[in-house]
Every structure is written in structure tokens, then in C-alpha cells.
């Protein structure tokens, strides 16, 4: 399951993965894994860089809803 919030923010701001990589200094391959939710523990610095580049907060992108969390358990 992809990080739909992150994808929606990227789309709304006209930012693709490569542009986000340049804005954040995070490798495109790492961003791909974050977008695809294949990273178990995302570094705080990466979350902050992504949120800042997209003009939002970490929680707006990465906070999991209780519904989704219960699906994972």
C-alpha cells in the first residue's frame, strides 16, 4: 500500500520523485521505498525534509490512521 498522502501532496504541488529528491537530498531510490511504504522506520530527518519541501508537517504525511494501524496488527 502506497503512502497516498505523500503522493497527493506531491501531485498537488507538481513535484515528482526526482524533484523531491533534489529538494530534500534524499536518494530517489529511498524516496521510492518511502512512497511504497517499504521502509519500516523512516528517519526523522527524512520525514522533516520531505515535509518541509512540500510545505506541510510530518504528521500530515506520515501519521497513520487508527484504522490503518489496526489493519496491520
N, C-alpha and C positions, 0 to 999 in steps of 0.2 A: 504494500500500500504506500503510495507516494505521499509526500508532505504537501497536501493540497493548499494549505495556507501559504506556504512559501511559493509555490508555483503561481498562485493567484496574485500575490504581491509582485512577483517578477513580471508577470504579464501586464498588470495594471500600470507598472512603471516603465514598461518597454525595455526590460533588462533581460538579456539571455544569460545562459550559464557562463559563457566566455567573458561577457562584460562584468558579470558579478565577480568572477574570478579576478579580473583586473582591479575592480573596486575594493576587494577585500584582501587580496594577496593569498587567497586560498586556491589551491590547485583545482583545475576543472574536474579531475577525477574524484577528488574529495567532495566537491560540491555535488557531483552526480550521486555519490553514495549517501550524502545527507538528504538530497531530494528524494531518493528512492527509499529512505528510511532503512538503509543497510548499515548505519553506524549506530552501535549500541549506546555509546556515550559520546556525545558531541562536546568538544572542548568549549569551555565558557568563552574563550577568546574568539573562537569561530562564530559562535552564536551572536556575540556582541558585534562583530564585524559585519555579519550578514544583516542584522537588524539595523545597524547604523547606515549601511549602504542603501537599504530600502526605506529608510526614514520611518522606522517603527520600533517597537520594543521586542525584546527576546520573547516575552510571553505571548505576544500576538502571533508569533510564528511557531514556537516550539512547545507551548504548553499543551499537554494532551487533555482532551476532554475526559470526564469520568466514564463516559460511555465507551470510548475507545480503550481506555485503560482496563476496564472490566473485560473487554473482548480479549485482551492479551493475557489475562490471568487464567 
